[in-house]
């Protein structure tokens, strides 16, 4: 894409390079402090713990139990058979290990990992949304400050025009230089309208500065007009290809589809056999009075195989439910695919149109300035009317405001296009910043609590799936 017509506006705020607040600096501040983004990062760490929790099904569980019991009572209500006494205390350690779950744990792990990856893409989506909001807020302030300066310049010019018109009306003069009361009132009306426009511009700027503070976290200082955003593709075809490969929402829906497919297998695996082994070791003896020499060891081991036969159609219902959700996920993938393509094409055209509007707007402003100066000069010689001067001024101010809007809209369209392509990320915009690594958090969650038996048991559990 041909660049770039984003030079400063003809009416700009004064700024020094030492105090300039660039777009990159503003994005870095938002990346470090925006609560929406930081909250989503915390949520991503939370979701990845599901990957660790599901893996616990392949690992042993060990518990310590201690019981004490003393009871004395009759064998019958009539005490005919005497009384009995129960008096014991025991302590034991129990270890349980699932040897085979017919893929139930394996499929739960597949689903959890897919959802953890989906959450990583959700974080990318939030990141791009925060950057889009930050860029929009930055450009809003730039646009509205320039519009405010346009309105101030307009009011100053119209005030001088009212004074000049009033003086000529009061002094009279040659017939070609005379103005009427209508000319005075016309100029005064335009001046009043300029005051209203200036008031509205101040209110709009205040709202934009408030949005800037909310998104970026600091007061806007001397902002500088960016030349453009990095990573813009040379053609719409390449933009579409990049979006299909890296659009955050599309990638999120694909991972969610993988998770729902694993949910179907999780539901199906409930019909299979499960094999568990359990071992118990402890000691038992009288609770009262306590006599340590009377305590003896107890040791037990159990291997159990459970095969479901009938459960009131519960498992079958869960399978049907999982398949319906999988179909929903498939449709969500298609929706995300179509939306990504729509966003790319729409914003590509918006950027192209914006660049054309900037070219035309710059020429229009230049012509408008020349026309206004000429009309003002000719007005002094009686060759132009008050209406001509006011009309030329109105055309110039409209062109300046539209040029400010075109520059704003073009940068925002670039941001939206890059977001749809998956390129509005910290690694693209802030290469020197320390980046949050969602993949590393997932890998750490998957490795926590690893046990030596996990590898062979997980391999056996995955067999056939």
C-alpha positions in Angstrom: 0.0 0.0 0.0 1.3 3.4 -1.0 2.3 5.6 1.9 1.9 8.3 3.3 0.1 11.5 3.6 0.0 11.9 7.3 2.1 15.0 7.8 1.0 17.4 10.5 -2.1 19.4 9.9 -1.8 23.0 8.6 -3.2 24.1 11.9 -1.3 22.2 14.7 -0.6 22.5 18.3 2.9 23.7 19.2 5.1 20.9 20.5 8.8 20.3 21.2 10.5 17.0 20.5 11.6 16.8 24.1 8.1 16.8 25.4 6.4 14.9 22.6 4.3 11.9 23.6 4.5 9.5 20.6 2.0 6.8 19.8 4.5 4.1 20.6 5.0 5.5 24.1 1.3 5.7 24.6 0.8 2.1 23.5 3.6 1.0 25.9 1.9 2.7 28.8 -1.4 1.0 27.9 0.3 -2.4 27.6 1.9 -2.1 31.0 -1.1 -0.7 32.9 -4.4 -1.2 31.2 -6.7 -3.1 33.7 -8.6 -4.9 31.0 -5.4 -6.4 29.5 -3.9 -7.2 32.9 -7.1 -8.8 34.0 -7.2 -11.0 30.9 -3.6 -12.1 31.5 -4.6 -13.2 35.0 -7.6 -15.0 33.6 -5.3 -16.8 31.1 -3.1 -18.1 33.9 -6.2 -19.3 35.7 -7.5 -21.2 32.6 -4.2 -22.9 32.0 -4.4 -24.5 35.5 -7.1 -26.7 34.0 -4.4 -28.4 32.0 -2.6 -29.2 35.3 -5.8 -30.3 37.0 -6.9 -32.8 34.4 -3.4 -34.4 34.4 -3.9 -35.3 38.0 -6.0 -38.2 36.8 -2.9 -39.9 35.6 -1.1 -39.3 39.0 -1.4 -41.1 42.3 -3.3 -39.7 45.3 -2.0 -40.3 48.8 -3.9 -39.5 52.0 -3.4 -40.1 55.7 -6.4 -41.1 57.8 -6.7 -41.4 61.6 -9.8 -42.8 63.4 -10.7 -43.4 67.0 -13.8 -45.1 68.3 -15.2 -46.0 71.7 -18.7 -47.3 72.2 -20.4 -49.4 74.8 -24.1 -50.5 74.8 -26.5 -53.4 75.2 -27.0 -56.2 72.6 -30.7 -55.9 73.2 -33.1 -53.5 74.9 -33.6 -56.0 77.8 -29.8 -56.5 78.3 -30.6 -60.1 77.9 -27.3 -60.9 76.1 -25.2 -58.5 78.1 -23.3 -55.5 76.7 -20.7 -55.0 74.0 -17.7 -52.6 73.8 -16.1 -51.1 70.7 -12.7 -49.6 71.5 -10.1 -49.0 68.8 -7.9 -46.4 67.2 -6.2 -46.7 63.8 -4.0 -44.6 61.5 -3.2 -45.5 57.9 -1.9 -44.2 54.7 -3.8 -44.9 51.5 -2.4 -44.6 48.0 -4.6 -44.8 44.8 -3.5 -44.9 41.2 -5.7 -45.1 38.1 -4.0 -47.5 35.7 -6.4 -47.2 32.8 -9.5 -45.0 32.2 -10.3 -46.0 28.7 -9.1 -42.6 27.5 -11.3 -40.6 29.8 -8.5 -38.7 31.4 -6.6 -38.5 28.1 -9.6 -36.8 26.4 -10.1 -34.5 29.4 -6.5 -33.4 29.0 -7.0 -32.8 25.2 -10.0 -30.6 25.9 -8.3 -28.7 28.7 -5.2 -28.1 26.6 -7.3 -26.9 23.7 -9.2 -24.5 25.9 -6.0 -23.2 27.4 -4.7 -22.5 23.9 -8.1 -20.9 23.1 -7.7 -18.6 26.1 -4.2 -17.7 24.8 -5.9 -16.5 21.6 -8.6 -14.7 23.6 -5.7 -12.8 25.3 -4.4 -11.9 21.9 -7.8 -10.7 21.0 -8.1 -8.6 24.1 -4.6 -7.2 23.5 -5.5 -6.1 20.0 -8.7 -4.6 21.2 -6.8 -2.6 23.9 -4.3 -1.4 21.3 -7.1 -0.5 18.9 -8.8 1.5 21.7 -5.5 3.2 22.6 -4.8 4.2 19.0 -8.3 5.5 18.7 -8.1 7.5 21.9 -4.7 8.9 20.8 -6.0 9.9 17.4 -9.2 11.3 18.9 -7.2 13.7 21.0 -5.0 14.7 18.0 -8.1 15.3 15.8 -10.0 17.2 18.4 -7.1 19.4 19.3 -6.6 20.3 15.7 -10.3 20.9 15.3 -10.2 23.2 18.3 -7.4 25.2 16.8 -9.4 25.4 13.6 -12.4 26.7 15.5 -10.2 29.3 17.3 -8.7 30.5 14.1 -12.1 30.7 12.6 -13.5 32.8 15.5 -10.5 35.1 15.4 -10.9 35.7 11.7 -14.7 36.2 11.9 -14.2 38.6 14.8 -11.9 40.7 12.7 -14.3 40.5 9.8 -17.2 41.7 11.9 -15.0 44.7 13.1 -14.0 45.5 9.5 -17.6 45.2 8.2 -19.0 47.3 11.0 -16.3 50.0 10.4 -17.1 50.2 6.7 -20.8 50.3 7.4 -20.3 53.2 9.9 -17.9 55.1 7.7 -19.7 54.7 4.4 -17.3 55.5 1.5 -17.3 55.0 -2.2 -20.4 53.1 -3.6 -18.2 50.1 -4.4 -16.9 49.9 -0.8 -20.2 50.4 1.0 -21.8 47.6 3.0 -25.3 47.3 4.3 -26.7 46.5 7.7 -27.4 43.0 6.3 -23.7 42.5 5.7 -23.0 43.4 9.3 -25.6 41.1 10.7 -24.5 38.3 8.4 -20.9 38.6 9.6 -22.1 38.7 13.2 -24.3 35.6 12.7 -21.2 33.7 11.5 -19.2 34.9 14.4 -21.9 33.6 16.8 -21.9 30.3 15.1 -18.1 30.1 15.4 -18.4 30.7 19.2 -20.9 27.8 19.4 -18.6 25.6 17.3 -15.6 26.5 19.5 -17.6 25.5 22.7 -18.6 22.2 21.1 -15.0 21.5 20.1 -13.8 22.1 23.7 -16.5 19.7 25.0 -15.5 17.0 22.4 -11.8 17.4 23.2 -12.5 17.0 27.0 -14.4 13.8 26.3 -11.5 12.5 24.1 -8.9 13.4 26.8 -11.0 11.5 29.4 -11.1 8.5 27.1 -7.3 8.8 26.7 -6.8 8.7 30.5 -9.1 5.7 30.9 -7.4 3.6 28.2 -3.8 4.7 28.5 -3.7 5.7 32.1 -2.0 9.2 31.9 -2.9 12.7 30.8 -2.3 13.3 27.1 0.6 15.6 26.5 2.0 17.0 23.3 1.0 14.2 20.9 2.6 13.7 17.5 0.9 12.6 14.3 2.1 9.1 13.4 3.2 8.4 9.8 1.4 5.0 10.0 1.4 1.7 11.7 4.0 -1.0 11.2 3.1 -4.3 9.4 0.7 -3.0 6.8 0.4 -5.5 3.9 1.2 -4.5 0.3 -2.0 -6.0 -1.0 -5.5 -7.1 0.1 -4.7 -10.7 -0.9 -1.8 -10.9 1.5 -4.0 -9.3 4.2 -6.7 -11.9 3.7 -4.1 -14.7 3.9 -2.6 -13.3 7.1 -6.1 -13.0 8.7 -7.0 -16.6 7.9 -3.7 -17.8 9.5 -3.5 -15.5 12.5 -6.8 -13.7 13.3 -7.2 -14.1 17.1 -10.9 -14.7 17.1 -10.7 -17.3 14.3 -7.8 -19.1 16.0 -9.7 -19.0 19.3 -12.8 -20.6 17.7 -10.6 -23.3 16.0 -9.1 -24.3 19.4 -12.6 -24.3 20.9 -13.7 -26.6 18.1 -10.8 -29.0 19.0 -11.9 -28.8 22.7 -15.5 -29.8 21.8 -14.3 -32.7 19.7 -12.4 -33.9 22.7 -15.5 -33.5 24.8 -17.3 -36.0 22.6 -14.6 -38.5 23.2 -14.6 -37.8 26.9 -18.3 -38.5 27.0 -17.9 -41.7 24.9 -15.0 -42.9 27.1 -17.3 -43.2 30.1 -18.7 -46.4 28.7 -15.3 -48.1 28.9 -13.7 -50.0 31.8 -11.6 -48.3 34.4 -8.8 -50.0 36.4 -7.6 -48.7 39.7 -5.1 -50.0 42.3 -5.2 -49.0 45.9 -2.9 -49.8 48.8 -3.3 -49.2 52.5 -0.7 -49.5 55.3 -1.3 -48.5 58.9 -1.7 -49.6 62.5 -4.6 -50.4 64.8 -5.1 -50.9 68.6 -7.2 -49.9 71.6 -8.2 -46.3 71.8 -8.6 -46.2 75.6 -6.5 -46.7 77.5 -3.8 -46.2 75.0 -1.2 -49.1 75.0 1.3 -48.7 72.2 2.6 -52.3 72.6 -0.9 -53.6 71.7 -1.0 -51.9 68.3 -0.4 -54.0 65.3 0.2 -53.3 61.6 -2.4 -53.7 58.9 -1.7 -53.9 55.2 -4.2 -54.1 52.3 -4.2 -53.9 48.5 -7.0 -53.8 46.0 -7.2 -53.9 42.3 -10.6 -52.9 40.9 -12.1 -52.9 37.4 -15.3 -51.1 36.8 -17.4 -51.5 33.6 -20.6 -49.5 33.3 -23.5 -51.4 31.9 -26.6 -49.2 32.3 -27.0 -45.7 33.8 -30.4 -44.5 32.8 -29.2 -43.1 29.4 -27.0 -40.5 31.2 -23.9 -41.2 29.2 -25.7 -41.3 25.9 -27.4 -38.0 26.7 -24.0 -36.5 27.5 -22.7 -37.8 24.1 -25.5 -36.2 22.2 -25.1 -33.0 24.1 -21.4 -32.9 23.3 -22.0 -33.5 19.6 -24.5 -30.6 19.6 -22.0 -28.3 21.2 -19.4 -29.5 18.7 -21.7 -28.5 15.8 -22.2 -25.1 17.4 -18.4 -24.7 17.7 -18.0 -25.6 14.0 -20.5 -22.9 13.1 -18.6 -20.4 15.3 -15.5 -21.2 13.3 -17.3 -20.4 10.1 -18.7 -17.2 11.5 -15.3 -16.1 12.7 -13.8 -16.9 9.3 -16.4 -14.8 7.5 -16.1 -12.0 10.0 -12.3 -11.9 9.7 -12.6 -11.6 5.9 -15.2 -8.9 6.1 -13.1 -6.9 8.5 -10.0 -7.2 6.3 -11.8 -6.1 3.1 -13.8 -3.4 4.8 -10.8 -1.8 6.5 -8.5 -2.2 3.5 -11.0 -0.1 1.5 -11.3 2.3 4.4 -7.5 2.8 4.4 -7.3 3.3 0.7 -10.2 5.8 0.7 -8.6 7.5 3.7 -5.3 8.0 1.9 -7.2 9.4 -1.1 -9.2 11.7 1.1 -6.0 13.0 2.7 -4.5 13.8 -0.7 -7.6 15.6 -1.8 -8.0 17.3 1.6 -4.5 18.7 1.6 -5.1 20.1 -1.9 -8.4 21.5 -0.8 -7.0 23.2 2.3 -4.2 24.7 0.3 -6.7 26.1 -2.3 -9.0 27.3 0.4 -6.2 29.3 2.1 -5.3 30.9 -1.1 -8.9 31.7 -2.0 -9.6 33.2 1.5 -6.5 35.4 1.3 -7.5 36.5 -2.2 -11.1 37.3 -1.2 -9.9 39.3 1.8 -7.6 41.3 -0.4 -10.2 41.9 -3.0 -12.8 42.8 -0.3 -10.5 45.6 0.7 -10.8 47.0 -2.8 -14.5 46.5 -3.0 -14.3 43.7 -5.5 -15.7 41.0 -3.2 -18.8 41.1 -0.9 -19.0 40.1 2.7 -20.8 37.0 1.7 -17.9 36.0 -0.6 -15.4 36.3 2.3 -17.6 34.4 4.7 -18.2 31.7 2.2 -14.5 31.3 1.5 -13.8 31.1 5.2 -16.4 28.5 5.7 -15.1 26.4 2.9 -11.5 26.5 4.4 -12.6 25.6 7.9 -14.7 22.7 6.6 -11.8 21.4 4.6 -9.4 21.7 7.6 -11.9 19.8 9.8 -12.4 17.1 7.2 -8.7 16.7 6.7 -8.2 16.2 10.5 -11.0 13.6 10.4 -9.5 11.8 7.4 -6.1 11.4 9.1 -7.8 10.1 12.2 -10.0 7.7 10.3 -7.1 6.3 8.2 -4.9 5.5 11.2 -7.9 3.9 13.1 -8.7 1.9 9.9 -5.1 0.7 9.8 -5.3 -0.4 13.4 -8.6 -2.3 12.8 -7.1 -3.9 9.7 -4.0 -5.1 11.5 -6.1 -6.4 14.4 -8.1 -8.5 11.9 -4.8 -9.8 10.5 -3.5 -10.7 14.0 -0.7 -8.2 13.7 -1.9 -5.6 16.3 0.1 -7.3 19.1 2.8 -6.1 21.4 5.4 -8.1 19.6 4.5 -6.1 16.4 4.1 -2.6 17.9 6.5 -2.7 20.9 9.5 -4.9 19.9 11.6 -3.5 22.7 9.0 -4.1 25.4 9.0 -7.2 27.7 6.1 -9.3 26.4 3.7 -11.5 28.3 4.3 -15.1 27.2 1.0 -17.0 27.3 2.6 -20.2 25.7 5.2 -20.3 28.4 2.5 -20.2 31.1 0.7 -23.1 29.5 3.9 -25.1 29.3 4.6 -24.5 32.9 1.1 -25.5 33.9 1.3 -28.7 31.9 4.7 -29.6 33.6 3.7 -29.0 37.2 3.3 -32.0 39.4 4.9 -34.4 37.0 5.3 -38.0 38.3 7.5 -40.8 36.9 4.4 -43.1 36.4 2.6 -40.4 34.3 4.4 -41.2 31.1 3.6 -44.9 30.8 0.0 -44.5 32.2 -0.8 -41.6 29.9 0.6 -43.5 26.9 -1.6 -46.5 27.8 -4.7 -44.3 28.3 -4.2 -42.6 24.9 -4.1 -45.9 23.1 -6.9 -46.1 20.5 -7.9 -42.4 20.7 
